[in-house]
Amino acid sequence: MKKLYGSAAEALDGVLFDGMFIASGGFGLCGIPELLLDAIKDAGTKDLTFASNNAGVDDFGIGILLQSKQVKKMISSYVGENAEFMRQYLSGELELEFNPQGTLAERMRAGGCGIPGFYTKTGVGTVIAEGKEHKDFKSETYIMEEGIFADLAIVKAWKADATGNLVFRKTARNFNPPAAMCGKLCVVEVEEIVETGSLDPDSIHLPGIYVHRIIQGDHEKRIEQRTVREA
């Protein structure tokens, strides 16, 4: 199976459709699949549901798709740093489903493992638990959360080989592995593609069985908040 593609647009050709559900890696501005998000914006695909820890900022990450009104719903943990997100949500233009970060990561991982649902104590007694099944285990109350099964997963890694084995760099790993697992199709952008067999098997963070398409590109290394002391 061919996994290497020449560009983000080529890798997403024939994949995108209006109303689709996309799982996206990234945390803050770290590990964002920016090239794939740009390609989705250029394709004009609309009414999208995104499962992602956050929505980037106004001009980067999923924020660019909010600006173009291509996102219908966000399943997220943190929604700060994005004025357009706030405006659309408060005006009723954008649906929002809050998830605790650990719950969101486990929902993605569960989907990737074929697990339809699991119980967690996180969120019990809060708005997160409203409308969800409750069950007691050893006198402790838990709520049922469903696994995420996305139409498409888009993630960013540091290195890949031609078979799709991935290595992430430091904190850029974040939500990328579980997001990659839960998509029916997973498209990955990387900084470097290396020769198959050159990656140490013990250093591979995500095996190629989860990866279907790969592109290599140049990436912008943004810093979300920069604080410096006076000279």
N, C-alpha and C positions, 0 to 999 in steps of 0.2 A: 504493500500500500504506500502510495506517495504521501509523504508528510511535509516535505519542504515546499514552500511557496515563495514567490518573488516579492509580494507586497501584501499589506493588510487587506486591500480591496480584493486581490486575487484569492486570498485565503477565505474571505467571507462571501465570495461569489456563489450564488445559489443557496445560501444558508439563511439569509435574513428574510423575515416576513413581518408584516404589521401585526401587532398584538402579541409578539413572542415574549418569552420569559428568559431573561439573561442573568446568570450569576457572574459577578465580576470580582476579581481579587483586588487587593490594595487596602491600605490603612492610612488615613490621612492623605498625604501626597506621596507615600512610599509604596513602591511596587504596583503602581497604577498601569494598566494596559492601555497607555495613551494612544498608541498608533491604531489599535483596533477600535477604540472609541471614536477617534477622528474619522475612521472609515465608515463607521455606523452613522455618524452625523452626515457625511457626504452622501451616503446611500439614501438618506431621507426616511429611513424606516421609523414608523411612529407607533403610538399607543403601547410603548414598551413597559414591561415590569422588570425592575432590577432588584436583585438580591445583592447587597453590597454593604459593608460596614458603614460607609458614609458616601457622600455624593461629591467628593472633591471640593473644589472652590468654584467661584462663578465662571472662571475662564479656563478651567483645567479639570481633567477627569470627567466624571458623569455630569459635572456642572455645565459642560458645553452642550450636552443634550437637553438639559433643562432650559437653557437659553433658547434653543430652537424648538421647544415645546414637543419633543419627541418621546418624553417619558410620561406615562400615565400613573405609575405606582412605584413607590420605593419600599423595599423591605430592608430596614436599616437599624443600626444601633446608635450612631452619632450623626447628628444633622446640623452641627454648628459650622461656622466659617463659610456659609453659603447663603448670601442674601436673597438670591433668586429662589432657592429652595424654600426659604422661610416665606417669601412673598406668595409663592404659588400654593403652599400648604395652607396658609392663613386665609387665602382668598377662595379656597375650595377647588382650585384647579388641579391639585396633585393629591393622590391618595398616599397614605403613609401607614405602614405597619411596623411598629416598634418591636425590636427584639433585643434582649440582652446580648452582649457580644459573645459570651460563651455559648448561649443557646443558638445564636445564628451560625456560629462555626460548627456546632454539633449537628444542626439541621442539614447543613451542606454535606458534612462528612457522612451522616446517616444516609442521605440520598445516594451518595457515591457507593455505599456498601449495600444498597438495596433494602435499607431498613425504613419502613413507612412511618414509624413513630416511636417515641421514647418518652419516659417520664423524667421530670426534673423538679426540684424544689424552687428553682429560681423563678421569681415572679409570683409565687403564691401570695395571695392577699393584696395584689396590686391590679392595676388596669390590664396588665399583661395577661392575667389569668381569666379575664372576662370571656365567657362563652366557650371555654375549653374544659375538657373532661378533667375531673379531679379524682384522685384515687389515693387511698391510704396504704402505706407500707410500714409495718411496725410502728404504728401510731403517729407516723409523720405523713403530712399531706403533700402530694405531688400533682403537677399538671402535665397533661399530654401535649407534646409538641410534635408536629409532623416533619418528616424529612423533606428536603427540598430536591425536586427533580426538575431541572431547568432544561429548556430547549437548547441553550447554548451557554458554554462557559468561556469567558475570556480572561486570560491571566498573563502575568509578566514574570519571566524568570531571568536568571543571570546567564546560565549556559544550558545548552541542549545538544544531544547528539541526533543523528538523523532518524533514530528510532523513537525519539520523543522523551528519553530519559532526561529529567530536569534537575538542575541545581539552582537553588535560590541563594541570594547573598544577604546574610545577616537579617536585619529586621524586615527586609523586603519580602521575606517568606510570608509573613503574616497570614492573611486570609487566602492567599493564592492556592496552596495545595487543596484545602477542602472545596474551594470554588471549582477548581479543575475537576474534582472527582464527581460533582453532581450534575454535570451537563451531559446531555445526550451526545453532543459534539463539543469537543474542547479545542479551542484555537489559542495558541501561545505565541507571544512575542518575546524574543530573547535578545540579549546583547551580543552573544557569541554562539555560533554553532561549531562544535568540535567533532573530530573524527570518531565514528562509532567504535566503542571499545576503549577509548582513552579516559573515560570517566571511571574513577574508583567506585566499584559497586557499593561500598560502604558509605560513600559520600553523596549518593543519589537521594534526593529528597522526595521525588515523585516518579514512579516508574512509568515508562512510555505507554503502558497499556491504557492509561487514562487520556493520552494525548493523540489527537487526530491530525492537526495541522500546525505548522510552525513557520514563523517568519523571523527574520533578523532585521534589526534596524537601529538607528541612532535615537537615543532617548534623552529627554531633558531631566536633569537632576535638580528638582526644586527643593527648597527648604521652606517648610510651612511657617515656622516662627523663628526669627533670628534675633537673639539678644546678645549685645556686646557691652562690655564695660568701657567706661570712659578711659581714654589714654592717660 
